[in-house]
Amino acid sequence: MKSFRANSFKRAATALVLAALGGGLFAASADETFNEQVLPLLKKQCFECHSHAGKIKGGLALDSRSGWQQGGDHGTALVPGKPEESLLIKAISYTDNDLQMPPKKQLSVAEVAILEQWITQGAHDPRESEVAQAKKKGVNIEEALKHWAFQPMNAKTGSLPRLLSSGLASNQEADRYTLLRRASLDLTGLPPTREDIDSFVSDKSSDAFAHVVDRLLGSHAFGERWARFWLDLVGYADQVGTANNVAAPQAWRYRDYVVRAFNVDKPFDQFIHEQVAGDLMQSGDVVQRQDQIIATGFLLLGNINIVEVDKAKLRVDMVDQQIEKVGKAFLGMTLNCVRCHDHKFDPISLQDYYGLAGIFMSTESVYHTGRGVWSAPTFAELPATPAEQARLQEARHEHEETVAALRAKASESKQSLGALDARIAAAKGKADKEVSLKVKNENLKELVDLMRQKSERLQHVRSLDDRLAHLDYIQPGTSIACATHDRAKPADTQITIRGNAHALGSTVPRGFVKAAFSGSAPAIPANQSGRAQLADWLTSSNNKLTSRVTVNRLWQKLFGQGIVPSVDYFGLRGEKPRNPELLDALATRFVQIGWSQKKLIREIMLSPAYRQSSSAPTNPSLTAQYRSRLDAEAIRDSVLAISGSLLPASGGPALALEFPENVSGLDPKSVNPVAFSVTKFRPEQANVRTLYLPIIRSSLQKGPGEILDIFDFAQPAQLQGQRFITTVPPQALYLMNGPLAKNEGGRLGDQLWKAPAKDDEARLAELYLRVLNRPITTDETAEALAFLATFDTPIPASDEVPQRKHLAWALLCQALFTSNEFLFRL
Amino acid sequence: MSTEPPLFTRRHALRTAANGFGMAGLAHLLAGQAQAGVVFPNHAPKAKRVIYLFMSGGPSHVDLFDHKPRLMQDQGKPLPFEKPKLERTKTGNLLPSPWTFARHGQSGMEISELMPHLATCADDLCLMRSMVADNINHNGACLQMNTGEQAFSRPSLGSWLQYGLGSENHDLPGFVVISPAQPAQGAPLWSSSFLPATYQGTLVSDLKRPIANLGNERYKPARQRTELDLLHQLNQQHAATRAHDSSLEARIQSFELAFRMQMQAPEAFDVDSESEATKKLYGLDDPVTETFARQCLMARRLSERGVRTVQVYHTATSKRSSCQLWDQHGNLKTELPNNCAAIDKPVAALIKDLKSRGLLEDTLIVWGGEFGRTPTAEGNNGREHHPFGFSMWMAGGGVKGGLTYGATDEFGWHSTENRVHVHDLHATILHLMGIDHTKLTYRYSGRDYRLTDVSGEVVKALIA
């Protein structure tokens, strides 16, 4: 019975059994004890999983003395003389839910006592012979280190321009219409406008395409497009965790920071440094300092279980997520497996993992809010520029006025309630009087009327109070951001056995992933967390992964496919680079040009490799251009841009918490945090870029964001460098019947058929130019005219001409919005 | 359904042509992400489909399925042993069940008086009274029950089944979740996580308008047909100028399928077209049972049409809707009977209805919440969360009817006999569906993941 597992009982029982065993155990020689008591027990209960004849689970073998001396993945199995420090005893006494051995059936009290006694007496083990060491399961580190990704950068690659033209460009250059559309979609997620097309097609200069690329790289839309790719790797959402819809009201600051970083072409090494350790950097410039603080949101914005009661578990889970994120986003490595055991395939050990864990355990990331069991990610106040301070003053002033007016109204209402009470009392007195039936009825009626007035008034007062509570919640204040800071006492951390926060193993000095680095890693001073050194380590020229992983991601965005197709995983079980020389040439060049993404993108895009026409995706070299379906954001944003509905937006809060209907749980006594909903959208949100819509983790995306989940949005609980591209009927249903293509098709159609002094041919030409960004062909004109003609016959008969015109053009536009040519980047 | 993986092969093209909501599973076999050479089912399945009735909030085992006379004997006394470290709030002394239990059916299964209809199905139930889970909060526990993992994002049971087995009906989603209100944290519970998005559950929350974008009120079907014909023409011309490309082809097909689907899917969800007798059997005529009756009946109709997994969340009664209906921290004596009244008749009807249609034998019904509730009192009329020992049951689909398996200690606290951990339950469900849980894997970031993580054992004793 589990209750018997309680420790106190256990010890008493052990004592009893030992007493019962009498002097036998003590009298016997140590050899005899081992051979007669201990070894048979180990054989019977442990060898199945912990011997060379069986398996060597957890890296632990008990079939030789050296086996337990060396220990398993979690360190030495037992400490002679100290049963209380011995993992083996912990495991067999079932005191820990995550370390219970043997897993199927607990040892008897007597059996536990035998092993406990053996260890207490010094764990005498007379076995001299080494068991023939079968190859230990797991990674052969030496072999694994030969893996391509752990080799230093190839210093002898051909020049990048040569590599980008020879061999890679097997097709001829794409026509200008296709090329312009491709470049626009790739860099901004938006199609070219008519003017863009006209100017490129008529530009006869040799650097016409360079002009296009420069214009696109310089546009604000570039950052809006590329920021989203990065957010996919961060697990970004406007919600903290998934429980109870808790808003991460400041998450948008991180999103906008990423947009800014891409737009100003922040050197990528600096971008990394700010996200990992921005709080530890310094700047005299207020705006730059804000960005440094906001950037650390990278480490916090993810799927954390903030309602976890077990705060020790919450902390190690959070650290695990941070390690996973750093590992995946920058190193292309899966480090989180190593929380429980040495990596099964990659040369990454528990030492590496817990070295990083020490860094993040020395960093404040979550705190207990004091509302029930809830925690929240840590935050920091942002310094303000004088202009921002002035704006805040103004906003506060305005807010105070609104609140004061409302308060006055509320207190007035409350007072009038008092007056009403007096009238009700009087009316009650009157109603109680013995008078004629008619008078009595009138008196009663008066009372009922007053009571009704009171209930209305009460309701009014309550609604005023609700509004005041909501106003209090959204009052303007000093800007804050989700941000980390170092703990007061940074320290190395202990291994958590099988990831269990309460089963602690040996302490591991803070450090980094050894396989990823050549030379000696930066030293971490005892009084620092080590995040600054981690950033240095990540961006050092001795790091073999960061620059390769980054240029590979970039390549994938421009060619649909990474040079290493498994963009988030460069380990032994990942895919090999299709063109290792090109990968290293890009990585080397990237560092050479100061980690500038824009410069590298430009060089790639001007190459024949990028400019060639696309093939069906069967080219095994996988470095050619190929077609791929647009992602959800590009589809929605393009449709809105073409119909003229797209609004420019420059970021800010996505959750419309200023609407009381989007906020609940304001009662300060509640044990649950304030919750948001996305019931009501700001009117303009229907027409802003998809990037700026609220991202929720606990449900599908709502309202105008509905399209995201239908078209393979990266789930915000995941970190994902490349999205799936599926083809499923709900996508077709959405385009056929959903609001986007229908409404915008109608809008575009109306613009076209209502345009004066044009014939239908001209209208069709414009339609094709706007939607497909190319001239219409003669055949297509004929077909479209035939389609329009079918509307000459009304269905139903009552349809009037304008309705039919509207419908004909709306459906034509919608058909184009749903066509493959529109949905694919070619 | 198709995914466009890095490498395209002729076989892949063939598969993408069989485009459907569900289609065959393991689309990624060809992309090398599943364990090579394994085809599911990998042994003869006992069940072909699952209906999982999820009682969100944590139903009280000691008041429903795990009769503990000792609680009455020792009522008001403290639990006579140390409680586990993992505790949300301190609970008080032992609280006996306010309800009586009786033995039912030939098996003599003990069921509380709160489930009179279900009790008539006792001999079909395979009751597990020794369930164990690891998390004490709704979020972590719901996640574990659905995905095997408490904290991080992983594919759900339904997604794994869909990935392994695919769907039998190409005009309907293969994994449907019916929940009028959002349970716990919502979407992560039926997420496909790192599996392709195709495998995620399709949520039906509006029972009247089950699938989004299915209808088009603005245009007449004839007009839409004309539009689709034009679209077809556009796409054909576009494809004609290029070498064969399965991704273009698949998308062309998907519009045709969608058009067919909008004709056929409404029928599948049309609960109102059932006979009066059936509606009455489920309790569609009574406001108390109406909502859950509608959910169960919808589940039956979908299962019947080949939907692989239907998950039915109990999140609304006639009185209230909540993400945690079964979370009786207080008001045990009024709310638990309310919940039972809302589901008892529909659930029993589902079992009987499937049986009379000959579908019960290969339809697996699973009933349970994310954990049970403490045998000790929270306040004077409530119970706390309790993952250490609780009850769930299965029926049909190759399980032993009338079996009471496992036990908790005499207070209903710890699972002590034949413990069934969530991983074991998952392993067993997959086994019944013809899948070896250790073989259904997906390689993500270099690691082969599976529903049961690194544990789970098939509970053979439950299998008929």
Interface residues (C-beta under 8 A of the other chain):
Chain A: M1 K2 S3 F4 A6 S8 N97 G241 T242 A243 N244 N303 N305 V307 E308 V309 D310 K313 D317 Q321 K328 T334 C337 K344 F345 D346 V373 H502 Q561 P565 S566 D568 Y569 G571 L572 R573 G574 E575 S615 A616 P617 T618 L622 R627 S628 R629 R697 S698 S699 L700 E706 D709 D712 F713 Q715 A717 Q718 Q720 F724 I725 T726 T727 V728 P729 P730 Q731 A732 L733 Y734 M736 N737 G738 K742 D779 E780 E783 A784 F787 T790 I795 P796 L807 L811 L812 Q814 A815 L816 T818 S819 N820 E821 L823 F824
Chain B: M1 S2 T3 E4 P6 F8 T16 N19 G20 F21 P80 F81 E82 K85 L86 E87 R88 D134 I136 N137 H138 N139 G140 Q150 A151 F152 S153 P173 Q182 A184 Q185 G186 A187 P188 S191 S192 S193 F194 P196 A197 T198 T202 L203 I211 A212 N213 L214 G215 N216 R218 Y219 K220 A222 R223 Q224 T226 E227 L228 L230 L231 Q233 L234 N235 Q237 H238 A239 R242 A243 H244 D245 S247 L248 A250 R251 I252 S254 F255 L257 A258 F259 M261 Q262 F388 D409 W413 H414 S415 T416 R443 S445 G446 R447
